[in-house]
Amino acid sequence: MRKLLASVFVVAMMAGCPAAYAVQPDEIMADPAKEARARDLSRELRCMVCQNQSIDDSDAPLARDLRLLVRERIATGESDSQVIDFLVARYGEFVLLKPRFTPHTLLLWLLPPLALIGGGLALWLYSRRRANNSGSPTDPSRRLTEEEEARLERLLAADTPDKQA
């Protein structure tokens, strides 16, 4: 019972704790709507130092510079897509945590579903082949022909030693 209560307490504490972000107080914009836009954009952009972390979560100096750049662009009145386009032009598609669906990222987007379909197809073919090969011995397609049975009898008779009384 104590373990259950302790587990519930830990889960409640974790749920009640806000997420820790790397955004510094001096970076926050005065307008809450623009700050929300900046935070949303920051969650979509990859930290070039950490690589699998958004600039919103990263403490790296480059991530801070990118956060400030995003806020600066938003303050000048640019739309979200204009800010993203500027950063992609400057840093390449790698800056996006979720790459765009374009012809040169087609393989990136299609490879996982194709691999899943291919794996499923391979498992299906394997199971069909295994089911065909493991029929029961009484299955008519697995029975010996009369000629094979006669040969088997001859071989077994020739292999057994003579019985002596």
C-alpha positions as CSV (number, residue, x, y, z in Angstrom):
1,M,0.0,0.0,0.0
2,R,2.9,2.3,0.8
3,K,4.5,1.7,-2.5
4,L,1.2,2.5,-4.3
5,L,0.8,5.8,-2.4
6,A,4.4,6.7,-3.1
7,S,4.0,6.0,-6.8
8,V,0.8,8.1,-6.9
9,F,2.6,10.9,-5.1
10,V,5.5,10.8,-7.5
11,V,3.2,10.8,-10.5
12,A,1.2,13.7,-9.1
13,M,4.4,15.7,-8.4
14,M,5.6,15.1,-12.0
15,A,2.3,16.1,-13.5
16,G,2.2,19.3,-11.4
17,C,5.7,20.4,-12.3
18,P,5.9,22.7,-15.3
19,A,8.3,21.8,-18.1
20,A,11.7,23.3,-17.8
21,Y,12.6,25.5,-20.8
22,A,15.8,27.1,-21.6
23,V,14.2,30.5,-22.5
24,Q,15.8,33.2,-20.3
25,P,13.7,36.0,-18.8
26,D,15.5,38.6,-20.9
27,E,14.4,36.8,-24.1
28,I,10.6,36.9,-23.3
29,M,8.6,39.3,-25.4
30,A,6.3,41.8,-23.8
31,D,3.3,40.8,-26.0
32,P,2.0,37.4,-24.8
33,A,0.6,36.6,-28.3
34,K,3.9,37.2,-30.0
35,E,5.7,35.3,-27.2
36,A,3.4,32.3,-27.7
37,R,4.2,32.4,-31.5
38,A,7.9,32.5,-30.7
39,R,7.6,29.6,-28.3
40,D,5.6,27.5,-30.9
41,L,8.2,28.3,-33.6
42,S,11.1,27.5,-31.2
43,R,9.6,24.0,-30.5
44,E,9.8,23.3,-34.3
45,L,13.4,24.3,-34.7
46,R,16.4,22.0,-34.1
47,C,19.3,23.2,-32.0
48,M,22.3,22.8,-34.3
49,V,24.6,22.0,-31.4
50,C,22.3,19.5,-29.6
51,Q,20.7,18.2,-32.8
52,N,17.8,16.3,-31.3
53,Q,16.6,19.0,-29.1
54,S,14.5,22.0,-30.0
55,I,15.9,25.5,-29.5
56,D,13.2,26.0,-26.9
57,D,14.7,23.3,-24.7
58,S,18.4,23.8,-25.4
59,D,20.8,25.8,-23.2
60,A,23.4,26.1,-26.0
61,P,24.5,29.6,-27.0
62,L,23.6,29.0,-30.6
63,A,20.1,28.0,-29.5
64,R,19.8,31.2,-27.6
65,D,20.9,33.2,-30.6
66,L,18.3,31.4,-32.7
67,R,15.6,32.1,-30.1
68,L,16.5,35.8,-30.2
69,L,16.5,35.8,-34.0
70,V,13.0,34.2,-34.1
71,R,11.8,36.9,-31.6
72,E,13.4,39.6,-33.6
73,R,11.8,38.5,-36.8
74,I,8.4,38.2,-35.1
75,A,8.8,41.7,-33.7
76,T,9.4,43.1,-37.2
77,G,6.0,41.7,-38.2
78,E,7.0,38.6,-40.2
79,S,4.7,35.6,-40.4
80,D,5.6,32.2,-39.0
81,S,6.2,30.8,-42.5
82,Q,8.5,33.8,-43.3
83,V,10.5,33.2,-40.1
84,I,10.8,29.5,-40.9
85,D,11.7,30.2,-44.5
86,F,14.5,32.6,-43.4
87,L,16.0,30.1,-41.0
88,V,15.8,27.3,-43.6
89,A,17.5,29.5,-46.2
90,R,20.2,30.3,-43.7
91,Y,20.8,26.9,-42.0
92,G,19.2,24.4,-44.4
93,E,16.3,21.9,-43.9
94,F,18.2,20.3,-41.0
95,V,17.1,23.2,-38.8
96,L,13.6,21.8,-38.9
97,L,12.7,19.1,-36.3
98,K,9.9,18.0,-38.7
99,P,11.2,18.3,-42.3
100,R,8.9,19.5,-45.0
101,F,7.4,17.0,-47.5
102,T,9.4,17.9,-50.6
103,P,10.8,15.8,-53.5
104,H,14.3,15.7,-51.9
105,T,12.8,14.6,-48.5
106,L,10.5,12.0,-50.1
107,L,12.7,9.1,-49.1
108,L,12.8,10.3,-45.6
109,W,9.1,10.4,-45.3
110,L,8.3,7.3,-47.3
111,L,11.0,4.9,-46.1
112,P,9.4,4.1,-42.6
113,P,5.9,3.2,-44.0
114,L,7.5,1.2,-46.9
115,A,9.8,-0.7,-44.5
116,L,6.7,-1.4,-42.3
117,I,4.7,-2.7,-45.2
118,G,7.7,-4.7,-46.5
119,G,8.2,-6.3,-43.1
120,G,4.6,-7.1,-42.8
121,L,4.6,-8.7,-46.3
122,A,7.7,-10.7,-45.4
123,L,6.1,-12.0,-42.2
124,W,2.9,-12.9,-44.1
125,L,4.9,-14.8,-46.8
126,Y,7.0,-16.6,-44.2
127,S,3.9,-17.7,-42.2
128,R,2.2,-18.9,-45.4
129,R,5.3,-20.9,-46.4
130,R,5.6,-22.4,-42.9
131,A,2.0,-23.3,-42.9
132,N,2.3,-25.1,-46.2
133,N,5.4,-27.0,-45.1
134,S,4.1,-28.1,-41.8
135,G,1.0,-30.0,-42.9
136,S,-0.1,-33.1,-40.8
137,P,1.3,-36.5,-41.7
138,T,-2.2,-37.7,-42.5
139,D,-2.6,-34.9,-45.0
140,P,-3.2,-36.5,-48.4
141,S,-0.7,-34.3,-50.1
142,R,2.0,-35.6,-47.7
143,R,1.3,-39.3,-48.2
144,L,3.8,-41.7,-49.8
145,T,2.9,-43.2,-53.2
146,E,2.5,-47.0,-53.4
147,E,5.9,-47.2,-55.1
148,E,7.5,-45.3,-52.3
149,E,5.8,-47.4,-49.6
150,A,7.0,-50.6,-51.3
151,R,10.6,-49.3,-51.5
152,L,10.4,-48.3,-47.9
153,E,9.3,-51.8,-46.9
154,R,12.1,-53.4,-48.9
155,L,14.7,-51.1,-47.2
156,L,13.3,-51.8,-43.7
157,A,13.2,-55.6,-44.4
158,A,16.8,-55.6,-45.7
159,D,18.1,-53.6,-42.7
160,T,16.6,-55.8,-39.9
161,P,18.8,-58.7,-38.7
162,D,17.5,-62.2,-39.1
163,K,15.5,-63.5,-36.1
164,Q,17.2,-66.5,-34.5
165,A,15.3,-68.8,-32.2
